[in-house]
Amino acid sequence: MDPGDPLPRQVLPATDGWGTYFDFYSPYVALILLLIVLAGLVSASEAAFFSLSPDDRAQCRDSSRVDYQRIATLLDRPKRLLASLVIFNNLLNIAIVVIVTYLTWELSQASHASGWVLSSITLATTVAIVLFGEIVPKVYASQNNLAVARRTAPLAQVGLLVFRPLAMLLVNLSNQVDKRIQRRGYKLSVEELSQAVELTGSDATTEEKEILKGIVNFSNLTARQVMRARLDISAVDDDLTFSELMDQINASGYSRVPVYHESLDQIEGILYIKDLLPHIHEQDSFQWQSLLRPAFFIPENKKVDDLLQDFQKRRVHMAIVVDEYGGTRGLVTLEDIIEEIFGDINDEFDDETPVGYRREDDRTVVFEGKFPLTDVCRILNVDATTFESVQGDSESLGGLLLELFSRLPKPGDHTTYAGFTFYVISADDKRINEVRVTKNDPVEQNQS
C-alpha cells in the first residue's frame, strides 16, 4: 500500500462476529420501531380528528370533560391542525428512511452484502412504513374515531405547538392557491347544465330528466315566478261571522287560508283549519279571529331555495309575497316550491285534469292567460329561458303576449315567436283569458 493512500474505511470489524453487528444495529432498530409507532399514532390522530361527525364535534364542544374540550380546541382551526399532523408524520417517515439508508450503507461497506439483501431491507422498510405507519392506524382510527382522538389529542397538541410556524406558512400558501383556483374555476350556466341533463344516458327516463332540470333551475327561481297571483288567492275577510266563515272554507277546500282586513293588501294572519276543528259547533258570535297565526311576508325577488330554508326554520308552509309598497302580490306555498322540481302534485281532492291548461294534440295546448310562464315552458318541453329576452317583467303567458303585441290583443289575434304560434281565443278589456299555443312545423319555421 502506498503511504499516501487513505486508509480503507471500516466501521465494523469483520472478525468480531454477529455480536458486534447486534451491538451496533440494535439501538438503531429500536429507534426505527419507536419512530414507526409514533408515525402510526400521528396517522391515527389525523384520521380520527377529521372523521368525527358533526354530532361528535357538538358533543366535544358541550362536554365539561378536559379530553373532550381539548378535541374541540384543536378542531377550532382544522387547517392548521391538519398541516401540523401532516408535517409531523412526514418528518417521522423521513427520519425512518434516513436511518435505514445509513444502516444499509454501513452494512454494505462492512459485510459487502449482496444486492438482494439491500433490496429486501428497502422493501421491508417500505412495507413497515405504509402498513404500520399509515394503513392499519388509519383504518382503526376511522372505526374508533372519538376514542382515538381522545387518546392522541396530547400528541396532536405537541405537533401543533412545535410545527406552528411552518403550519401557518403552509396554510397561508394553500389559501392563496384556493383563491386562484376559485377565480379560474369552471363557471357553468343554467343553459349548459340543462344541456348536460339532455345528454344523460338513455337509462334516464323522461320523468328523471324533468326532475334534474327542475333541480338545475331551482336556485335561479324567485318567489314571483312560482307564486299564485293575487287574483287566485283564496282569502277571507276578518268581519265574517263564524257560519259565513265555515261556508267559505268548505267552498275553498284549503287547509290554510289568509285572513285580511278590508282588502288583500292588509293581511292580518293565516287561519289554520285544524285550529277550527275543536270549535265547529260554536255559535255565530264565536271570535274565530283569535285563532289567527302570524303571516310570513316575503319580497317578490326572494330566491326559492332561500324561501325553502325559511319554511324549514319557521315550520310554516305558506308565505305572502309583497311588492315594494307592501301591497300583496301573491302567495307561495311549500307545495308550489316542491312542484318546481317534481312537477304537478295532485292529492285526493284535486281534479284529474290539470287546472289552467288542456292539451288538444301533440302540438297544441290551450292555456289560461294567467298561467305561469315557467309552467308553460315545462309543458311545452322547452328551456325555461326561451322567452326571457321578450317577456320583460311579466311572469304569466298573458303578460308575455302583452309584450309581444305591445297592446292588449283581441280574440282572434295571433303572433309567432320561438317556433310557436300564439292565438288569442278569449280576452276582454282587462285581461287575456285563453290562448292556444301551437308548435310550428320545421317547414313553416323555415318559411317564416
C-alpha positions as a Markdown table, in Angstrom:
| # | Residue | x | y | z |
|---|---|---|---|---|
| 1 | Met | 0.0 | 0.0 | 0.0 |
| 2 | Asp | 1.3 | 3.4 | -0.9 |
| 3 | Pro | 1.9 | 5.6 | 2.2 |
| 4 | Gly | 0.0 | 8.4 | 0.5 |
| 5 | Asp | -3.2 | 6.3 | 0.0 |
| 6 | Pro | -6.0 | 6.9 | 2.6 |
| 7 | Leu | -6.8 | 4.0 | 5.0 |
| 8 | Pro | -9.8 | 1.9 | 4.0 |
| 9 | Arg | -13.0 | 2.9 | 5.8 |
| 10 | Gln | -14.2 | 0.1 | 8.0 |
| 11 | Val | -16.7 | 1.0 | 10.8 |
| 12 | Leu | -17.4 | -2.6 | 11.9 |
| 13 | Pro | -14.5 | -5.1 | 12.4 |
| 14 | Ala | -15.1 | -8.0 | 10.1 |
| 15 | Thr | -13.7 | -10.5 | 12.6 |
| 16 | Asp | -15.8 | -9.7 | 15.6 |
| 17 | Gly | -18.8 | -11.9 | 14.5 |
| 18 | Trp | -22.5 | -11.3 | 14.9 |
| 19 | Gly | -22.2 | -9.8 | 18.4 |
| 20 | Thr | -20.6 | -6.7 | 17.1 |
| 21 | Tyr | -23.3 | -6.3 | 14.5 |
| 22 | Phe | -26.0 | -6.7 | 17.1 |
| 23 | Asp | -24.4 | -4.2 | 19.4 |
| 24 | Phe | -24.1 | -1.7 | 16.6 |
| 25 | Tyr | -27.6 | -2.1 | 15.0 |
| 26 | Ser | -29.8 | -2.8 | 18.0 |
| 27 | Pro | -30.1 | 0.9 | 19.1 |
| 28 | Tyr | -31.0 | 2.0 | 15.6 |
| 29 | Val | -33.5 | -0.8 | 15.2 |
| 30 | Ala | -35.2 | 0.2 | 18.5 |
| 31 | Leu | -35.2 | 3.9 | 17.3 |
| 32 | Ile | -36.8 | 2.8 | 14.0 |
| 33 | Leu | -39.5 | 0.9 | 15.8 |
| 34 | Leu | -40.2 | 3.9 | 18.0 |
| 35 | Leu | -40.5 | 6.2 | 15.0 |
| 36 | Ile | -42.9 | 3.8 | 13.3 |
| 37 | Val | -45.1 | 3.7 | 16.4 |
| 38 | Leu | -45.1 | 7.5 | 16.6 |
| 39 | Ala | -45.8 | 7.7 | 12.8 |
| 40 | Gly | -48.7 | 5.3 | 13.3 |
| 41 | Leu | -50.1 | 7.4 | 16.2 |
| 42 | Val | -49.9 | 10.6 | 14.2 |
| 43 | Ser | -51.6 | 9.0 | 11.3 |
| 44 | Ala | -54.3 | 7.6 | 13.6 |
| 45 | Ser | -54.7 | 11.0 | 15.1 |
| 46 | Glu | -55.2 | 12.6 | 11.7 |
| 47 | Ala | -57.8 | 10.1 | 10.6 |
| 48 | Ala | -59.6 | 10.3 | 13.9 |
| 49 | Phe | -59.9 | 14.0 | 14.1 |
| 50 | Phe | -61.1 | 14.5 | 10.6 |
| 51 | Ser | -63.6 | 11.7 | 10.6 |
| 52 | Leu | -65.5 | 13.0 | 13.5 |
| 53 | Ser | -69.2 | 13.5 | 12.7 |
| 54 | Pro | -71.0 | 16.8 | 13.5 |
| 55 | Asp | -72.7 | 15.1 | 16.4 |
| 56 | Asp | -69.3 | 14.1 | 17.8 |
| 57 | Arg | -67.9 | 17.6 | 17.5 |
| 58 | Ala | -71.0 | 19.0 | 19.2 |
| 59 | Gln | -70.6 | 16.5 | 22.0 |
| 60 | Cys | -67.0 | 17.6 | 22.5 |
| 61 | Arg | -67.9 | 21.3 | 22.5 |
| 62 | Asp | -70.7 | 20.8 | 25.0 |
| 63 | Ser | -68.9 | 18.4 | 27.3 |
| 64 | Ser | -67.1 | 19.6 | 30.5 |
| 65 | Arg | -64.5 | 16.8 | 30.3 |
| 66 | Val | -60.9 | 18.0 | 29.7 |
| 67 | Asp | -60.2 | 15.5 | 27.0 |
| 68 | Tyr | -63.3 | 16.4 | 25.0 |
| 69 | Gln | -62.6 | 20.1 | 25.4 |
| 70 | Arg | -59.1 | 19.5 | 24.1 |
| 71 | Ile | -60.5 | 17.9 | 21.0 |
| 72 | Ala | -62.9 | 20.9 | 20.5 |
| 73 | Thr | -60.0 | 23.3 | 20.9 |
| 74 | Leu | -57.8 | 21.5 | 18.4 |
| 75 | Leu | -60.7 | 21.5 | 15.8 |
| 76 | Asp | -61.2 | 25.2 | 16.1 |
| 77 | Arg | -58.5 | 25.6 | 13.4 |
| 78 | Pro | -58.8 | 22.5 | 11.4 |
| 79 | Lys | -56.4 | 23.6 | 8.6 |
| 80 | Arg | -53.6 | 24.4 | 11.0 |
| 81 | Leu | -54.1 | 21.1 | 12.8 |
| 82 | Leu | -54.1 | 19.1 | 9.6 |
| 83 | Ala | -50.9 | 20.9 | 8.4 |
| 84 | Ser | -49.2 | 20.2 | 11.7 |
| 85 | Leu | -50.1 | 16.5 | 11.7 |
| 86 | Val | -49.0 | 16.1 | 8.1 |
| 87 | Ile | -45.7 | 17.8 | 8.8 |
| 88 | Phe | -45.2 | 15.7 | 11.9 |
| 89 | Asn | -45.9 | 12.4 | 10.0 |
| 90 | Asn | -43.7 | 13.2 | 7.1 |
| 91 | Leu | -40.8 | 14.2 | 9.3 |
| 92 | Leu | -41.1 | 10.8 | 11.1 |
| 93 | Asn | -41.2 | 8.9 | 7.9 |
| 94 | Ile | -38.2 | 10.8 | 6.5 |
| 95 | Ala | -36.3 | 10.1 | 9.7 |
| 96 | Ile | -37.0 | 6.4 | 9.4 |
| 97 | Val | -35.8 | 6.4 | 5.7 |
| 98 | Val | -32.6 | 8.3 | 6.6 |
| 99 | Ile | -31.7 | 5.9 | 9.4 |
| 100 | Val | -32.4 | 2.8 | 7.3 |
| 101 | Thr | -30.4 | 4.3 | 4.5 |
| 102 | Tyr | -27.4 | 5.0 | 6.8 |
| 103 | Leu | -27.6 | 1.4 | 8.3 |
| 104 | Thr | -27.9 | -0.1 | 4.8 |
| 105 | Trp | -24.8 | 1.8 | 3.7 |
| 106 | Glu | -22.8 | 0.7 | 6.8 |
| 107 | Leu | -23.9 | -2.9 | 6.2 |
| 108 | Ser | -22.8 | -2.8 | 2.6 |
| 109 | Gln | -19.4 | -1.4 | 3.5 |
| 110 | Ala | -18.7 | -3.7 | 6.4 |
| 111 | Ser | -20.0 | -7.1 | 5.1 |
| 112 | His | -20.2 | -6.5 | 1.3 |
| 113 | Ala | -23.9 | -7.6 | 1.4 |
| 114 | Ser | -25.4 | -8.6 | -1.9 |
| 115 | Gly | -27.9 | -6.6 | -3.8 |
| 116 | Trp | -30.9 | -8.7 | -2.9 |
| 117 | Val | -30.2 | -8.2 | 0.8 |
| 118 | Leu | -30.2 | -4.4 | 0.3 |
| 119 | Ser | -33.4 | -4.6 | -1.8 |
| 120 | Ser | -35.1 | -6.8 | 0.9 |
| 121 | Ile | -34.2 | -4.2 | 3.6 |
| 122 | Thr | -35.6 | -1.4 | 1.4 |
| 123 | Leu | -38.8 | -3.4 | 0.7 |
| 124 | Ala | -39.3 | -4.3 | 4.3 |
| 125 | Thr | -38.9 | -0.7 | 5.4 |
| 126 | Thr | -41.4 | 0.5 | 2.8 |
| 127 | Val | -44.0 | -2.1 | 3.9 |
| 128 | Ala | -43.5 | -1.3 | 7.6 |
| 129 | Ile | -44.0 | 2.5 | 7.0 |
| 130 | Val | -47.0 | 2.0 | 4.7 |
| 131 | Leu | -48.7 | -0.8 | 6.7 |
| 132 | Phe | -47.9 | 0.0 | 10.3 |
| 133 | Gly | -47.4 | 3.7 | 9.9 |
| 134 | Glu | -50.4 | 4.5 | 7.6 |
| 135 | Ile | -53.0 | 1.9 | 6.7 |
| 136 | Val | -53.5 | 0.0 | 10.0 |
| 137 | Pro | -53.6 | 3.1 | 12.2 |
| 138 | Lys | -56.0 | 5.0 | 9.9 |
| 139 | Val | -58.4 | 2.0 | 9.4 |
| 140 | Tyr | -58.6 | 1.5 | 13.2 |
| 141 | Ala | -58.9 | 5.2 | 13.9 |
| 142 | Ser | -61.7 | 5.7 | 11.4 |
| 143 | Gln | -63.7 | 3.0 | 13.1 |
| 144 | Asn | -63.0 | 4.3 | 16.7 |
| 145 | Asn | -62.5 | 8.0 | 15.9 |
| 146 | Leu | -63.7 | 9.6 | 19.1 |
| 147 | Ala | -61.7 | 7.2 | 21.4 |
| 148 | Val | -58.6 | 7.6 | 19.3 |
| 149 | Ala | -58.9 | 11.4 | 19.2 |
| 150 | Arg | -59.2 | 11.5 | 23.0 |
| 151 | Arg | -56.0 | 9.4 | 23.4 |
| 152 | Thr | -53.9 | 11.1 | 20.7 |
| 153 | Ala | -55.0 | 14.7 | 21.5 |
| 154 | Pro | -51.9 | 15.4 | 23.6 |
| 155 | Leu | -49.6 | 14.2 | 20.8 |
| 156 | Ala | -51.6 | 16.4 | 18.3 |
| 157 | Gln | -51.2 | 19.4 | 20.7 |
| 158 | Val | -47.4 | 18.8 | 20.8 |
| 159 | Gly | -47.3 | 18.7 | 17.0 |
| 160 | Leu | -49.4 | 21.8 | 16.7 |
| 161 | Leu | -47.1 | 23.7 | 19.1 |
| 162 | Val | -43.8 | 22.5 | 17.6 |
| 163 | Phe | -44.7 | 22.9 | 14.0 |
| 164 | Arg | -46.9 | 26.0 | 14.3 |
| 165 | Pro | -44.8 | 28.4 | 12.3 |
| 166 | Leu | -44.4 | 26.0 | 9.4 |
| 167 | Ala | -48.0 | 25.0 | 9.6 |
| 168 | Met | -49.2 | 28.6 | 9.4 |
| 169 | Leu | -47.0 | 29.2 | 6.3 |
| 170 | Leu | -48.4 | 26.1 | 4.6 |
| 171 | Val | -52.0 | 27.2 | 5.4 |
| 172 | Asn | -51.4 | 30.7 | 4.0 |
| 173 | Leu | -49.9 | 29.2 | 0.9 |
| 174 | Ser | -52.9 | 26.8 | 0.5 |
| 175 | Asn | -55.3 | 29.7 | 0.9 |
| 176 | Gln | -53.7 | 31.6 | -1.9 |
| 177 | Val | -53.8 | 28.5 | -4.1 |
| 178 | Asp | -57.6 | 28.1 | -3.2 |
| 179 | Lys | -58.3 | 31.7 | -4.2 |
| 180 | Arg | -56.6 | 31.3 | -7.5 |
| 181 | Ile | -58.4 | 28.0 | -8.2 |
| 182 | Gln | -61.7 | 29.6 | -7.4 |
| 183 | Arg | -61.1 | 32.5 | -9.7 |
| 184 | Arg | -60.1 | 30.3 | -12.5 |
| 185 | Gly | -62.7 | 27.6 | -11.8 |
| 186 | Tyr | -65.3 | 26.4 | -14.1 |
| 187 | Lys | -68.5 | 28.5 | -14.5 |
| 188 | Leu | -71.4 | 26.7 | -15.9 |
| 189 | Ser | -74.6 | 28.5 | -16.8 |
| 190 | Val | -78.0 | 27.1 | -16.3 |
| 191 | Glu | -78.3 | 26.5 | -20.0 |
| 192 | Glu | -75.1 | 24.5 | -20.1 |
| 193 | Leu | -76.3 | 22.4 | -17.1 |
| 194 | Ser | -79.7 | 21.9 | -18.8 |
| 195 | Gln | -77.9 | 20.7 | -22.0 |
| 196 | Ala | -75.8 | 18.3 | -19.8 |
| 197 | Val | -79.0 | 16.9 | -18.5 |
| 198 | Glu | -80.3 | 16.3 | -22.0 |
| 199 | Leu | -77.1 | 14.4 | -22.8 |
| 200 | Thr | -77.6 | 12.0 | -19.9 |
| 201 | Gly | -77.7 | 8.3 | -20.8 |
| 202 | Ser | -80.7 | 6.5 | -22.3 |
| 203 | Asp | -81.2 | 4.8 | -18.9 |
| 204 | Ala | -82.7 | 8.0 | -17.5 |
| 205 | Thr | -86.4 | 8.3 | -18.0 |
| 206 | Thr | -88.2 | 11.4 | -19.1 |
| 207 | Glu | -89.5 | 12.0 | -15.6 |
| 208 | Glu | -86.0 | 11.7 | -14.2 |
| 209 | Lys | -84.7 | 14.3 | -16.7 |
| 210 | Glu | -87.5 | 16.7 | -15.8 |
| 211 | Ile | -86.6 | 16.3 | -12.1 |
| 212 | Leu | -82.9 | 17.0 | -12.9 |
| 213 | Lys | -83.9 | 20.1 | -14.9 |
| 214 | Gly | -86.1 | 21.3 | -12.0 |
| 215 | Ile | -83.1 | 21.0 | -9.7 |
| 216 | Val | -80.8 | 22.8 | -12.1 |
| 217 | Asn | -83.2 | 25.8 | -12.5 |
| 218 | Phe | -84.3 | 25.7 | -8.8 |
| 219 | Ser | -81.7 | 28.2 | -7.4 |
| 220 | Asn | -82.5 | 30.8 | -10.1 |
| 221 | Leu | -86.2 | 30.9 | -9.5 |
| 222 | Thr | -87.7 | 33.8 | -7.4 |
| 223 | Ala | -90.9 | 33.9 | -5.4 |
| 224 | Arg | -92.5 | 36.0 | -8.1 |
| 225 | Gln | -92.0 | 33.2 | -10.7 |
| 226 | Val | -93.7 | 30.5 | -8.6 |
| 227 | Met | -96.3 | 32.4 | -6.6 |
| 228 | Arg | -100.0 | 32.2 | -7.0 |
| 229 | Ala | -101.2 | 35.6 | -8.4 |
| 230 | Arg | -103.2 | 37.9 | -6.3 |
| 231 | Leu | -106.4 | 37.2 | -8.3 |
| 232 | Asp | -106.1 | 33.5 | -7.5 |
| 233 | Ile | -105.7 | 33.9 | -3.7 |
| 234 | Ser | -108.5 | 32.3 | -1.7 |
| 235 | Ala | -108.8 | 34.5 | 1.4 |
| 236 | Val | -111.5 | 35.5 | 3.8 |
| 237 | Asp | -112.4 | 38.8 | 5.4 |
| 238 | Asp | -112.0 | 39.2 | 9.1 |
| 239 | Asp | -115.5 | 40.6 | 9.6 |
| 240 | Leu | -117.3 | 37.4 | 8.6 |
| 241 | Thr | -119.5 | 35.6 | 11.1 |
| 242 | Phe | -118.5 | 32.1 | 12.1 |
| 243 | Ser | -121.1 | 30.5 | 9.9 |
| 244 | Glu | -120.1 | 32.6 | 6.9 |
| 245 | Leu | -116.5 | 31.7 | 7.5 |
| 246 | Met | -117.3 | 28.0 | 7.6 |
| 247 | Asp | -119.3 | 28.3 | 4.3 |
| 248 | Gln | -116.3 | 29.9 | 2.5 |
| 249 | Ile | -113.8 | 27.4 | 4.0 |
| 250 | Asn | -115.9 | 24.5 | 2.8 |
| 251 | Ala | -116.1 | 26.0 | -0.7 |
| 252 | Ser | -112.4 | 26.7 | -0.9 |
| 253 | Gly | -111.1 | 23.3 | 0.3 |
| 254 | Tyr | -107.8 | 24.7 | 1.6 |
| 255 | Ser | -106.2 | 23.8 | 4.9 |
| 256 | Arg | -104.7 | 27.2 | 5.4 |
| 257 | Val | -106.5 | 30.5 | 4.5 |
| 258 | Pro | -105.1 | 34.0 | 4.6 |
| 259 | Val | -107.3 | 36.5 | 6.5 |
| 260 | Tyr | -107.5 | 40.2 | 5.5 |
| 261 | His | -109.0 | 43.4 | 6.8 |
| 262 | Glu | -110.9 | 45.4 | 4.2 |
| 263 | Ser | -108.5 | 44.4 | 1.3 |
| 264 | Leu | -105.9 | 41.8 | 0.4 |
| 265 | Asp | -103.2 | 44.4 | 1.0 |
| 266 | Gln | -103.9 | 44.2 | 4.7 |
| 267 | Ile | -103.3 | 40.5 | 5.6 |
| 268 | Glu | -104.0 | 40.0 | 9.3 |
| 269 | Gly | -102.8 | 36.5 | 9.6 |
| 270 | Ile | -103.3 | 32.9 | 8.5 |
| 271 | Leu | -106.1 | 30.7 | 9.7 |
| 272 | Tyr | -105.3 | 27.0 | 10.0 |
| 273 | Ile | -108.4 | 24.9 | 9.5 |
| 274 | Lys | -107.1 | 22.3 | 12.1 |
| 275 | Asp | -107.4 | 25.1 | 14.7 |
| 276 | Leu | -111.1 | 25.4 | 13.9 |
| 277 | Leu | -111.9 | 21.7 | 14.4 |
| 278 | Pro | -112.5 | 22.0 | 18.2 |
| 279 | His | -114.9 | 24.9 | 17.6 |
| 280 | Ile | -117.0 | 23.7 | 14.7 |
| 281 | His | -120.2 | 23.7 | 16.9 |
| 282 | Glu | -119.7 | 27.2 | 18.1 |
| 283 | Gln | -122.4 | 29.9 | 17.5 |
| 284 | Asp | -122.0 | 32.9 | 15.1 |
| 285 | Ser | -120.8 | 35.1 | 17.9 |
| 286 | Phe | -117.6 | 32.9 | 18.3 |
| 287 | Gln | -114.5 | 35.1 | 17.9 |
| 288 | Trp | -112.7 | 33.0 | 15.4 |
| 289 | Gln | -110.2 | 35.8 | 14.7 |
| 290 | Ser | -108.4 | 34.8 | 17.9 |
| 291 | Leu | -107.2 | 31.7 | 16.2 |
| 292 | Leu | -105.1 | 33.5 | 13.6 |
| 293 | Arg | -101.4 | 32.7 | 13.3 |
| 294 | Pro | -98.9 | 35.3 | 12.2 |
| 295 | Ala | -98.4 | 35.6 | 8.4 |
| 296 | Phe | -94.9 | 35.2 | 6.9 |
| 297 | Phe | -94.2 | 38.1 | 4.4 |
| 298 | Ile | -91.5 | 37.9 | 1.8 |
| 299 | Pro | -90.4 | 40.2 | -1.1 |
| 300 | Glu | -91.2 | 39.1 | -4.6 |
| 301 | Asn | -87.5 | 38.8 | -5.6 |
| 302 | Lys | -86.6 | 36.3 | -2.8 |
| 303 | Lys | -84.9 | 33.2 | -4.1 |
| 304 | Val | -86.9 | 30.0 | -3.9 |
| 305 | Asp | -84.1 | 28.0 | -2.3 |
| 306 | Asp | -83.7 | 30.5 | 0.5 |
| 307 | Leu | -87.5 | 30.5 | 0.9 |
| 308 | Leu | -87.5 | 26.7 | 1.3 |
| 309 | Gln | -84.9 | 27.1 | 4.1 |
| 310 | Asp | -87.1 | 29.7 | 5.8 |
| 311 | Phe | -90.1 | 27.4 | 5.6 |
| 312 | Gln | -88.0 | 24.7 | 7.4 |
| 313 | Lys | -86.7 | 27.0 | 10.1 |
| 314 | Arg | -90.1 | 28.7 | 10.8 |
| 315 | Arg | -92.1 | 25.5 | 10.3 |
| 316 | Val | -94.6 | 27.2 | 8.1 |
| 317 | His | -96.0 | 26.2 | 4.7 |
| 318 | Met | -97.2 | 29.5 | 3.3 |
| 319 | Ala | -95.7 | 32.9 | 2.6 |
| 320 | Ile | -97.4 | 36.1 | 1.4 |
| 321 | Val | -95.5 | 37.9 | -1.4 |
| 322 | Val | -95.5 | 41.7 | -1.2 |
| 323 | Asp | -94.2 | 44.4 | -3.5 |
| 324 | Glu | -92.0 | 47.3 | -2.7 |
| 325 | Tyr | -95.0 | 49.3 | -1.3 |
| 326 | Gly | -96.2 | 46.5 | 1.0 |
| 327 | Gly | -99.1 | 45.5 | -1.2 |
| 328 | Thr | -100.0 | 41.8 | -1.7 |
| 329 | Arg | -98.7 | 40.5 | -5.0 |
| 330 | Gly | -99.3 | 36.8 | -4.5 |
| 331 | Leu | -98.9 | 33.7 | -2.3 |
| 332 | Val | -96.4 | 30.9 | -2.2 |
| 333 | Thr | -96.9 | 27.5 | -0.6 |
| 334 | Leu | -94.5 | 24.7 | 0.1 |
| 335 | Glu | -96.3 | 22.6 | -2.5 |
| 336 | Asp | -95.6 | 25.3 | -5.1 |
| 337 | Ile | -91.9 | 25.1 | -4.4 |
| 338 | Ile | -91.8 | 21.3 | -4.5 |
| 339 | Glu | -93.7 | 21.2 | -7.8 |
| 340 | Glu | -90.9 | 23.3 | -9.4 |
| 341 | Ile | -88.8 | 20.2 | -9.0 |
| 342 | Phe | -91.1 | 17.2 | -9.2 |
| 343 | Gly | -93.9 | 18.7 | -11.4 |
| 344 | Asp | -97.6 | 18.9 | -10.5 |
| 345 | Ile | -98.6 | 17.2 | -7.3 |
| 346 | Asn | -102.3 | 16.1 | -7.2 |
| 347 | Asp | -103.9 | 15.0 | -4.0 |
| 348 | Glu | -107.2 | 13.2 | -3.5 |
| 349 | Phe | -109.1 | 16.5 | -3.7 |
| 350 | Asp | -107.6 | 17.7 | -6.9 |
| 351 | Asp | -109.2 | 17.2 | -10.3 |
| 352 | Glu | -107.7 | 14.5 | -12.6 |
| 353 | Thr | -107.4 | 17.1 | -15.4 |
| 354 | Pro | -104.8 | 19.8 | -14.7 |
| 355 | Val | -106.2 | 23.2 | -13.9 |
| 356 | Gly | -105.2 | 26.0 | -16.2 |
| 357 | Tyr | -104.4 | 24.2 | -19.5 |
| 358 | Arg | -105.6 | 21.4 | -21.7 |
| 359 | Arg | -103.8 | 19.6 | -24.5 |
| 360 | Glu | -105.6 | 19.4 | -27.8 |
| 361 | Asp | -103.0 | 17.3 | -29.6 |
| 362 | Asp | -99.2 | 16.6 | -29.6 |
| 363 | Arg | -98.5 | 20.1 | -31.0 |
| 364 | Thr | -101.3 | 22.3 | -29.5 |
| 365 | Val | -102.0 | 23.3 | -25.9 |
| 366 | Val | -104.6 | 25.7 | -24.7 |
| 367 | Phe | -103.6 | 27.8 | -21.7 |
| 368 | Glu | -105.3 | 30.3 | -19.4 |
| 369 | Gly | -103.8 | 33.7 | -19.8 |
| 370 | Lys | -102.7 | 33.8 | -16.1 |
| 371 | Phe | -100.8 | 30.5 | -16.5 |
| 372 | Pro | -97.2 | 31.0 | -15.2 |
| 373 | Leu | -94.5 | 31.1 | -17.9 |
| 374 | Thr | -92.3 | 28.6 | -16.1 |
| 375 | Asp | -95.1 | 26.0 | -16.2 |
| 376 | Val | -95.8 | 26.9 | -19.9 |
| 377 | Cys | -92.1 | 26.1 | -20.7 |
| 378 | Arg | -92.3 | 22.9 | -18.8 |
| 379 | Ile | -95.5 | 21.7 | -20.6 |
| 380 | Leu | -94.2 | 22.8 | -24.0 |
| 381 | Asn | -90.9 | 21.0 | -23.2 |
| 382 | Val | -88.7 | 24.0 | -23.9 |
| 383 | Asp | -86.0 | 25.7 | -21.8 |
| 384 | Ala | -87.2 | 28.0 | -19.1 |
| 385 | Thr | -85.3 | 30.9 | -20.6 |
| 386 | Thr | -86.9 | 30.6 | -24.1 |
| 387 | Phe | -89.0 | 33.7 | -23.7 |
| 388 | Glu | -86.6 | 35.5 | -21.4 |
| 389 | Ser | -85.5 | 38.1 | -23.9 |
| 390 | Val | -89.0 | 39.3 | -24.7 |
| 391 | Gln | -91.1 | 38.7 | -21.5 |
| 392 | Gly | -89.8 | 41.7 | -19.7 |
| 393 | Asp | -91.1 | 41.7 | -16.1 |
| 394 | Ser | -94.1 | 39.5 | -16.9 |
| 395 | Glu | -94.4 | 36.1 | -15.3 |
| 396 | Ser | -97.5 | 34.8 | -17.0 |
| 397 | Leu | -98.5 | 33.8 | -20.5 |
| 398 | Gly | -100.8 | 36.8 | -20.8 |
| 399 | Gly | -98.0 | 39.1 | -19.7 |
| 400 | Leu | -95.8 | 37.6 | -22.5 |
| 401 | Leu | -98.5 | 38.3 | -25.1 |
| 402 | Leu | -98.8 | 41.9 | -23.9 |
| 403 | Glu | -95.1 | 42.3 | -24.5 |
| 404 | Leu | -95.3 | 40.6 | -28.0 |
| 405 | Phe | -98.3 | 42.6 | -29.2 |
| 406 | Ser | -97.3 | 45.8 | -27.3 |
| 407 | Arg | -101.0 | 46.2 | -26.6 |
| 408 | Leu | -104.0 | 44.3 | -25.2 |
| 409 | Pro | -104.8 | 41.8 | -28.0 |
| 410 | Lys | -108.4 | 40.9 | -29.1 |
| 411 | Pro | -109.9 | 37.5 | -29.7 |
| 412 | Gly | -108.6 | 36.1 | -33.0 |
| 413 | Asp | -105.2 | 38.0 | -32.8 |
| 414 | His | -102.2 | 35.8 | -33.3 |
| 415 | Thr | -98.4 | 36.1 | -33.4 |
| 416 | Thr | -95.4 | 33.8 | -33.8 |
| 417 | Tyr | -92.3 | 33.6 | -31.6 |
| 418 | Ala | -89.5 | 31.0 | -30.9 |
| 419 | Gly | -91.2 | 28.4 | -33.2 |
| 420 | Phe | -94.7 | 28.7 | -31.6 |
| 421 | Thr | -97.9 | 30.4 | -32.7 |
| 422 | Phe | -99.9 | 32.1 | -30.0 |
| 423 | Tyr | -103.6 | 32.5 | -30.9 |
| 424 | Val | -105.8 | 34.5 | -28.5 |
| 425 | Ile | -109.1 | 32.6 | -28.0 |
| 426 | Ser | -110.7 | 34.8 | -25.4 |
| 427 | Ala | -109.9 | 38.2 | -24.0 |
| 428 | Asp | -111.8 | 41.2 | -22.6 |
| 429 | Asp | -111.0 | 44.8 | -21.9 |
| 430 | Lys | -108.8 | 44.0 | -18.9 |
| 431 | Arg | -107.1 | 40.7 | -19.4 |
| 432 | Ile | -106.3 | 37.8 | -21.7 |
| 433 | Asn | -108.4 | 34.8 | -20.7 |
| 434 | Glu | -107.4 | 31.9 | -23.0 |
| 435 | Val | -104.6 | 31.3 | -25.5 |
| 436 | Arg | -103.9 | 28.5 | -27.9 |
| 437 | Val | -100.2 | 27.7 | -28.3 |
| 438 | Thr | -99.2 | 25.6 | -31.4 |
| 439 | Lys | -95.7 | 24.3 | -32.1 |
| 440 | Asn | -94.9 | 25.1 | -35.8 |
| 441 | Asp | -93.6 | 22.5 | -38.2 |
| 442 | Pro | -89.9 | 22.9 | -39.2 |
| 443 | Val | -91.0 | 23.7 | -42.7 |
| 444 | Glu | -93.2 | 26.6 | -41.5 |
| 445 | Gln | -90.5 | 27.9 | -39.3 |
| 446 | Asn | -88.0 | 27.9 | -42.2 |
| 447 | Gln | -90.5 | 29.7 | -44.5 |
| 448 | Ser | -91.2 | 32.3 | -41.8 |
